[in-house]
């Protein structure tokens, strides 16, 4: 029997409305009560958490691990290591791999690989459509039996509303939520940056806000029609926030997530043509950033995530319009959100931030995670909300370095990550 | 002259201070004079190597740069997309590093991607001159336009300049807007609403969709080539309707003030954005632009080449 005691930390467990200075006990990979460890003598580990927040293990439900198929960008192993270093005990990986997990055997491969080599919990999503092509439904029922937590065509977006409608109806039967990357291909065209002042000045093809909002609206209509949850990924515009707010106030099963780069940066950052500012959806205007902050503050946006999207340097170091979209985020997202949402803009407190990283994704994906209830799996993140540090991409665990935040000075950081009672990363 | 040149590269006019724009124009005065001599060559860049690297087709800009470099006694090598290894899958970065390994001093780049010259300038010791990047900037074209206006009208500040046509996809328009505003001109953009982004109003330009209202007040009309065939989508219904709404026809040209200059970056579509007779008329300075382009490019190569030395 192994026992761990985390002493004198501020235990924040939003699922149980708990926020107090206390000791947290772990016995045999599970959260325990003090009474459970009375007579345990062997393998006692003591962790001093004075001044730290003791939180349920954080969940990032939007991560690209690139494996199978693109292991030069990231692997399940390196991505899980980056997650641990960022304070995440559970990550949900997206299906734009090769092969695409539109079949049960690819899901089985990912799960086998993860259980063999990943130091955090890796939960796969399955494709909505075969080959992410947006035309025919993937075998969603078989994927669910193989262990997916959601379906999504992330990186792609089903343009045919009828196909999407049937996918949502089918997912309701199977009992998996639908995650959607919201992008109308006709409106967006070959857009690479937010359509506005900077796209106009720089002569770069614009990606209009309406290209996202049209699909958010579509998803609201279909969530209502099918009475089944649709989750809008990486929301970036003021209009999307407005649409979600109105729909959620009516009880529609629609939700949204935000990535740190969409509130840390605006489209002004693209003026140096640095491809580490090329993301999809693109960095938006200050008006959009302000609306996203309000959306987080009032609960319209309920989930925080990274959209961790690794690319090799030789892929990113090319002309702006041909570079792939995406940046890595696992090792900076928690710090950026604490720094921006809690400290700088004071939109939410640290308790709500933890809730958005634990209870909210666990509820949407129906995960047995995100709480410190006795008996639950001992996934724990220790956070120092006041630690000031400087981002250095060369210290990243990720196999890639495509971050626009290199050199940023941030306040707040995970200092220890515990998965199933075992410390998998420590600052 | 008190103004000094501080740029290793010429990437665009948006970030070039007005003083340095004027300094190029003044330097070009001296080089224009060289072009009228019997011996048109000066030794300013003797021993320097210039690479004309054109990853997008161009005849007139490449030729103008080549001749400018030759008149400055530089060694010139021309590389175009069809002869470069880009088609073999080599990245722009690797191609450029190979060119630098040959000790090029100046790289003149034409590229279909906005920002490609900046990408190279950030990575190379050689001077990078932007000869047009996507829809972003074409600074030497705008400088020669400014030079031509200044030469003919004696000034730029206070003049009313209309830029007509496809603004959205035009690097010539962008560089002209930035340069003209810095030197104090009033700029009006004219064209179909789909091709004239309203965001430009934030820079202080006016936008009009009625060319007949704009022409009588203009001191300069700069017509952009309409490239209907190049548009990815239907931004306007067709050439016929374009001519009806925006073409500088003989009838419309009568609205112009007698001293209004008619400019065009070329190559012109006779009978589309400009009527053939108007292009050849007394108010047209289209060929002066070509001549001045040589002097302006000599000035730019001389100034940037001097910095990189």
Interface residues (C-beta under 8 A of the other chain):
Chain A: X189 X190 X196 X197 X199 X200 X201 X202 X203 X204 X272 X273 X314 X317 X318 X319 X320 X321 X322
Chain B: X14 X91 X92 X93 X111 X113 X114 X115 X116 X118 X119 X133 X134 X135 X136 X137 X169 X171 X174 X197 X199 X200 X202 X203 X232 X233
